[in-house]
Amino acid sequence: MKENSRGFLELTREWENGDILAINMDYQLKLHVQDGEEGQKWIAFTYGPVVLAQKITEMPAEEPFAGLNMSLDEPEKILELITKSETGDSQMVFTIKNSGMTLMPYYLTGSRSSGPRAYFKYNQYIN
């Protein structure tokens, strides 16, 4: 395997019937923080290479991570609020505790009547 000029790895060989290529990826739930205007923080989640999003038909008024008394310096505490499960059709979904909201792979959220919401407002509770 070698890296090409665009930074991608190239696998070159003569393939024969029965050859198998296995690609192993680290599928960990991760938190990503984006700075917004006027100091606003937005958070998003990935599961391995998959971006997670909420399927919406209109912009929800509720923000499941606003007012949390948790620091972004300890993302594992926020990640503990998200639990993974699988649907009957083997699709992965994640539930945000105490909110009733679910996250799913971004590519599953779009249709003629729905779309993705991948960023969530984060306002830390201030005493």
Backbone hydrogen bonds, N-H to C=O, Kabsch-Sander energy under -0.5 kcal/mol:
donor,donor_aa,acceptor,acceptor_aa,energy
2,K,10,E,-1.8
4,N,8,F,-3.4
7,G,4,N,-1.8
10,E,2,K,-3.6
12,T,10,E,-0.6
15,W,13,R,-0.7
19,D,16,E,-2.3
22,A,20,I,-0.5
24,N,22,A,-0.5
27,Y,25,M,-0.8
28,Q,26,D,-1.1
30,K,46,T,-2.8
32,H,44,A,-2.8
34,Q,42,W,-3.1
36,G,40,Q,-3.7
39,G,36,G,-0.9
40,Q,37,E,-2.1
41,K,122,Y,-0.9
42,W,34,Q,-2.5
43,I,120,F,-2.8
44,A,32,H,-2.3
45,F,52,L,-0.5
46,T,30,K,-1.9
47,Y,50,V,-2.9
48,G,28,Q,-1.8
50,V,47,Y,-1.8
51,V,49,P,-0.5
52,L,45,F,-2.6
53,A,104,M,-2.8
54,Q,117,R,-2.6
56,I,54,Q,-0.6
56,I,115,G,-2.9
66,A,63,E,-1.2
67,G,123,N,-3.0
68,L,65,F,-1.0
68,L,123,N,-0.5
70,M,68,L,-0.9
74,E,71,S,-1.6
77,K,74,E,-1.6
78,I,74,E,-0.7
79,L,75,P,-2.6
80,E,76,E,-1.3
81,L,78,I,-1.7
82,I,79,L,-1.7
83,T,81,L,-0.5
83,T,95,T,-2.3
85,S,93,V,-2.8
87,T,91,Q,-2.7
90,S,87,T,-1.8
93,V,85,S,-2.7
94,F,103,L,-2.9
95,T,83,T,-2.8
96,I,101,M,-2.6
97,K,81,L,-3.3
97,K,95,T,-0.7
99,S,96,I,-1.5
100,G,96,I,-0.9
101,M,96,I,-0.6
103,L,94,F,-3.3
104,M,53,A,-2.7
106,Y,51,V,-2.9
108,L,105,P,-2.2
109,T,106,Y,-1.8
111,S,114,S,-1.9
115,G,56,I,-2.6
117,R,54,Q,-1.3
120,F,43,I,-2.5
122,Y,41,K,-2.8
123,N,65,F,-0.5
123,N,121,K,-0.5
125,Y,68,L,-2.9
127,N,125,Y,-0.5
